[in-house]
Every structure is written in C-alpha cells, then in structure tokens.
C-alpha cells in the first residue's frame, strides 16, 4: 500500500457504499467507510489507470450524517459481517443516496428523466429481515460452530452472536443454533440454514430449512424436535435441491403473509421467492396498484408474477388478470393462491420464458389496458424490446395496441434504466414518476418503482 499525503474531499457514495473522491491528478478514488462531505486521508491499496481503491486512515471533517452503527458485527475490521454496508450512515441519508442512484442510472444509462420523483417508501430499519440464508460452519480445530452471514470480502462465516436486521426472536436464536448444530452427529455436513418468516393471527411463524449433505439419524431429528419445542420454530429438511424441501413433522401453523389492504392471504413454502421485508412489500403493493389506476372493466397483465404478489391484489380491481411467470412450479402455486382467495375466476396463470420474448409471442397474449412488470435483477429487456419493436413496426401486430400505462417494479436500477430507455426512446412512453423503495435498510441494495404512460 502507498500513503497518500493529500486530504481528499468525499463527493458521493457508489453502489457499494464506498466514498467517491478525486485526487490532485483528477483520478477517482474509492474509499471504504468514508461518507459524502468528509475530508479524509487514505492509503491506496489498488491502482488502475482511471481509478484507485483506498482505505481511510485519518479524518479531519466528519459528516453530520455519520451515526454509530447499531450492530456490533458491522465495520471494516477483520471478521466484520459483510451483510450490511451503510450502518454508519443515517437511515434517511441512505434513502436519499438510493434515490440519487436511481435518478443517475435512469439518466446516464437510459437517457430518461422522470417527470416527478415519488416520495421514497420507507419502513422499520431494524428487525425487518424476514428471509435470510445463514451459512453454517463447523470449525473442527476450535471445536465450535458458526452460524451467520459471511465476513466482508471473504468466504469465512462471521462470528455473530446477534444480528440487528433479523427479527429479535431470530437474532436471539443465533447462539442456541450454534449449540444445536455443535451437538448433532452430522454437524460437519450441515452447510446452511435458510430462514423464512410468515405470520399467523399476528404472531410470527419461523421456518428454518436445514440443508444436510447426509441423511439425518433419529438422534439428530430428536435434537431438532427439542429445539422446536423450546423456540417455537418449524424445521424443514433439504437433502438435495430446492424441490426436496419437506417438513420434519407435519402440522403446525401455515407459513403465509398477508396483504390486508386487499384481503389477501398468501401461503408460501420457505424456498419460494418472497420479499425479504414484509412491511415494505405491503406498502409497495399498495402504491403500485394506486399508480397503475386499474379500472373495473380493464384487463391487466402481470409479467414475472411469481406467487401472485401483485396478481391477486390486481384481480380485486380489474376485470381479469393474466399472470406470466417462468417457473411452472410458481405458476402452480399462484393458481392455488388464487383459488384460496376466491379469485381464480378472474385470473389466468401461464408459464413462459420471459427472457425469450418476441413480438409474435407478445401479441399472442392479447391486448391489455395496463401492465405490471416485476422482473428479477436481469430486468425485462426482451419484453421491453418486443414492445418497442411492435410500436416501431405496427405491421408486426395489425390492430394491436400497447398498454396505456406500465408500472415497473425493479430490484436493479441499472436494468430498470436500460429498459426505461427502450420504453421511452423507442416505444413512445413517458416516465411520469419514479422513486426508491428502501426494501433493505443499511445495505446498498436499491429497490425502485417507475411509471410509464403513452399519450
């Protein structure tokens, strides 16, 4: 490492929550742990032609938005947890950073400027994480077990005794889980515990999916049952792939979440995709439907519909809703959920690879008044391009008209911006509003929502 003698003024934060500054040569310097407005000295650890990576060694001006991290596992020290990157920044400033990331991506990547920025959707900053994948590591040399997230920039599991972003009941289980695994015969063949939390009559239903590389004996199963009796959890076992997940013992409360505004109860399995933050998901679904402005006589298509998180609330407002999803298993689950909520007569679910969309396939689904698009991180490029192609060449679909309004929910501002560029610059839409959604407080993850309209 080389010492940098000059003081650098931090100008902004990047997507990895690193401070961004310029040195006297004009080269960009990324500084771990530094915040906008701070003046710092650094040690440069990595140099490239256009940028440098550095560590902060001194500070003479501190940001007014710097706060004491709420979790003892957070930091830049050896062994620090890599799960959160922004705990040293006030949560309101975290949201402002994410809003700016969204605006910058829309403009620089998509050449799109939203006509209005929506108020960010925010919720609880602690205890919000209802889904997590906890790594398990038996350290034979020390004779103990670690359960938690990986250390920052490492494959090692952090030595965590609490986790402030997990609900308190789950955080309090981290040490007992270590003790449980340490007591099991197969302790060195249990690499992972996946957490999924639902709600039943206002109380949490905690499901723990134990990945085991060898069959569990009766003694180990008895230890799991004893843990269930003490901590009120459901154990699910996963001997191989996700399709092998099953309950250790049948019975117990149903794993589900609710969307009270629409009277929806959504059962799910612990390996199904559901949002990490149920509080924010509830607010997000409500806002998305208000922005879409569905009328009773209209048809809606919900692209990348998953379990029906948006489809079923839409069905309470629209004439009918078509939900399209890539996974046959998820489509089957969405049909079950529609029937469970008495909405199967207003919904149709189809399995299709949406990353191979063409104008012909798009048109074959028929016209709809409005779209809800909620893709994974890869975005909805093929869908957006197919729509743009049809608009550019109407002969591809004689008589077919594009939806008047699209609400796009994104977990990656870069792919949203790319797709927004197609919708606005080629398909004739305006981006009328967009805003950040703080689905993952204290992390650099940016969730967002955008609205597109055709005049």
Secondary structure, DSSP 4 states (H G I P E B T S, - for coil): -EE--S-EE--EE-TTS-EEEE-TT--EEEEET--TT-EEEEEEEEE-SSEEEEEEEEEEE--TTB---SSTT-SSSTT-BSS-S-TTB-HHHHHHHHHHHHHHHHHHHH----SSBPPPB---SSS-B-EEEEEEEEETTTTEEEEEPBBTTSSSBP--S--TTB-HHHHTHHHHHHHHHHHSTTGGG--EEEEEEEEETTEEEEEEEEE-SSPPPHHHHHHHHHHHHHH--EEEEESSSGGG-EESSS-S---EEEEGGGTEEEE--TTS---S-HHHHHHHHHHHHHHHT--TT-EEEEES-TTTTTHHHHHTTSSEEEEEES-HHHHHHHHHHHHHTT-GGGEEEEE--GGG--HHHHHHT---SEEEE---TT--HHHHHHHHHHHH-GGGGTT----SEEEEEES-HHHHHHHHHHHHHTS--EEEEEEEE-SSTTSS--EEEEEEE--
